[in-house]
Every structure is written in structure tokens, then in C-alpha cells.
């Protein structure tokens, strides 16, 4: 049985996408790269495709964090601080669970991310539920679809 990992979505199977990997034995995060070259305009949020989806256990999520070099050197950040990929986002019917990185460019000039550039780190986390948790709904869409 598979526990957790990454896969390439169907639309990117021939796009030479690199599966995320840790660079050192003690690294917490799996480096995620851009699947396409995209220019981030100043004071704008851009969605950077990764061509990836992630599978995990029901009590886990994948936290998405901007790479520190992009943040410090180019004044970029994730628009929501940390992205959260829920376990039921995997293979959803709307977008197959495609992980898109929402990056905000704080600079006054455009910044171009090249295909294959490391843009984020993914860290798998376990979470806890409250005693009276009663959530039973199932995901019906892709990004931003919970609670609709």
C-alpha cells in the first residue's frame, strides 16, 4: 500500500516534470519545481503550475512553503502564507489535484520563473481532530472548493 508521495498529472506526462525530492538526509521539505516558464508581474498574484499531484493518508496534508531564496532575493511570497493540500484534493474531478503555487510579487519589477526552477517546498504533516468533529462532506471540486 502506498503511504504518501507525488505523481505527475495527465496533462504534463510528456512535459519532462521532475518529481519532488529532498536534497539532504535531514531536509524536511521536498523541492517542487515550476512546470512552465511564467513571468510574475509586480504587485500581482500568479498561479505557477507544477504538473504534480500528491497522495497521502486521510489524517495528513501537504504544506506548501516558498523557497527562502525566492523570498529573500526576489521579494516573493505565497499569497496565503502556507498552501494546504488536503488528502481529498488528490484526483479530484475538477483538476486531477494539480498543485498550483500562488505567488505574490512584492517587487516593482517583473520576475520570471523558469521551467524547472525550484519554487517551493512540500512538507507532509499529520493533523488532529476534535472530539466532536462531525465532518462528513466529500470534496466536489478543485482549488478553493471546500465549504461551498
Protein Blocks (a to p, Z undefined) as FASTA:
>chain_A
ZZbdcdddfklmmnopacdddfbfklfbdcdddfbdcdddehiacdddehiacdddfkbc
cdddddfklmmmnopacfklpacddfklgopaklnopacdddddfbfbdcdddehiafbd
cddddddddfklcbfbdcfbdehigoZZ
